[in-house]
Amino acid sequence: IELIAAYVFDFGSAIAITYAGKVMGCLASFAIARSCGRRLCGNNLSKLKLLRAMECAISREPLRLCFLARASIIPIMLKNYGFGVLGVPWRAFVPPLLLVE
């Protein structure tokens, strides 16, 4: 889809449209995970030691971990839905999304 935008629109418009679409998709998936992911996955989060450790780290430094995750090569689905389920606050999710994606 990103390539199609490059063929249909000029370079600047293609980048703006692609960026806006990616940001809106990330925000939508994060909102879905925040609203119902915690309720659906809550019992499983407490069972897995790794997820408990991630939740503890995120509660201490959410902004730093969001920046590091956005800069790393992790599938975007895991970043968006995972941060939503783990309870990352909006104020820590949005700035790295806007600056790094």
N, C-alpha and C positions, 0 to 999 in steps of 0.2 A: 504494500500500500504506500509505503514511503517513496518507492521508486515511481509509482504512478503519479504521485503529486509532483515529482520533479519533472516529469514529461508534460504534464498538463499545465502547470503554473510556472512562472519565472522562479528563479532560485530563492529569492527572499521570501516570496509568498509561500513557496513549498516548505521552507524551513519553519515559518510561522504557523502554518496549518498543521504540520506534522507535530511540532512542539505542543501546540494547544491540544491536539487530540490525545497525545501521550499523557499530558498532565491531567486532563479531564478523566481519562481512563484510570489512571493511578488513583486519583481522588475518589472515584466511584467505587473501585474495588476495596480501597481502604475503608470507606464508609460502610460498605456491605459487611466487611469483616468485623468492624467495630460494633455494628448494630446486632448482628446475629451470630457471628463466629464464636464469640466468647461463650455464649449460652450453649452452642452446639458442641464445642470442643473443651469446655471447662473441666470436665472430669478427667479427660486424657492429659491435660496440661499438668495436673498435679501428680500424675503417675510417672512421668518421664523426667529423669534427673537433669538431662541436658536442657529441656525446655524450662524447668524450674530455675536453672542457673542463668539462662538467657533472660528470663523475666526479671530476675534479681538485678542483673547487670543493666537492663533497660530502665528499671525503676531508678537506678542511681545516676546514670548518664545517658538519657534518651537521645539528646541532640547529637552527641559525639558518635554514638553507635549508629544512628540513622545516616550520618554523613559517611561513616566508614562502609556501611552496607551499600549505600548508593554508589560509592566509588568502586566497589568490588564487583567481581564477575559472578553475580548470583542471579538466577532467573527473576525477572521483574515480578512475576506472580508471587514468588516466595517473599519478596520484599513487601509488597503491598498487603497481601492477605495475612502474611506472618506478623507484620507489625501491628495490624489491626487486631488480630486475635491476642497478641501478647500485651495489648493495652498501651501502646505508645500514644502519648497525647498528640493532638492535632498540631500544637505549637512546635513539637519536635519533628513531626513528619513532613510538614509543608516546606520549610526553608531548604532542606537538603534536596527535596524533589525539584523545586524551582531552580536551584543553583547547579545541580549535578546532572540531572537527566537531560 
